[in-house]
């Protein structure tokens, strides 16, 4: 099912590198588009698009099994070329956040594999990867929905390169608390707090988008 | 009726607990908290507020509420862990508060005790068969768990055969075990599934829909061609009709009817019945 939504938040000025504003680009998602994986989703924000598939709870190799919870594995493939160190570090970041959220204790000695493929990258890659993961892991059983927003770099590839700092936060759906933060660049304490507040405001729109897309998906049954 | 209660809650995106009654048949997201009917007013039996004694049927529903798939107990509230539609079933005999569960769309099967499933025999080792049921590990099936099987009289099961059986042990900590007899020792339709026919996979939600007591799809399919059909709760369906072409048509119809409305289905059936 495809859902599209165009969001302009209240303080709709274009953020420059100094003033964190809150303007989200157009996003869209499609669910269950692949037939092989147990769950799949594709998420599009502006010109950045990521495709994700999840397999699990499935068989796990004896060497990798954990006796009391599921083994979570994340594979991120870039658009071109072989995966390198940057992909590995992003995979680890995603895995650590997902482990906090997914109820692995319900499926001990199994494996849950999330495969992400970057289809096109125009700057907001981090912000695109998460909604994919959130949409599909909700089939597994999660304690809360997790959602990322990227600030200060959220306006397209060229601005992300010019921005002084890029901060990405993952927030939970229940109380908008911080689950994960990763930052790159130079910024001050107040700017960090401002960005976090802007991310929390923006996340309301994204969660509303999740809810609408899920309602559409379940509307036929 | 359900819409009005849904709209103000959306703006807070589920950051406060809602009464389960108001959210029935609506889509719920993981992380939402639901209040049971006897917790909506006051703080509970030891609360400071006064609650009027209700002498109606609602007072009787305070009993044991069963928390089904997709929900977890969190203190005295229900926490949603899967996205889907919230459903409720009233208790039949009046005791307890009924069952709440979340209807979600899923392709992956997790073994549950008592479920009847179709498995494929993958290995024979000593006295047990290893059967692939689509879960995270293969189930084990003892050779004595067939009707009329003894140590001298072994059942005729080869690797690659299809088995219809039910789980006697299925929890997250142990390897699942299945049998092909019921508690009285009779096969009751279980055992090795015969030759020919076609096995295909569908989503778990479609199986539950087809096995619901009031499902018309199955009756319409039965009027179309004479057929044999076996449904496994692990998303597998085995179908056999007189010719291969009819079998393939039936398989395609069953796979497609998940996404079709009742009218589209009736059109397709009438077109097939003519040809």
Interface residues (C-beta under 8 A of the other chain):
Chain A: X32 X38 X39 X56 X57 X58 X59 X60 X103 X106 X107 X108 X109 X110 X111 X138 X139 X140 X141 X142 X143 X144 X145 X172 X173 X174 X175 X176 X204 X207 X208 X210 X211 X214 X215 X217 X218 X220 X221
Chain B: X10 X13 X14 X15 X27 X29 X30 X31 X32 X33 X70 X79 X81 X82 X83 X84 X85 X103 X104 X105 X106 X107 X108 X110 X135 X136 X137 X172 X173 X205 X209 X259 X261
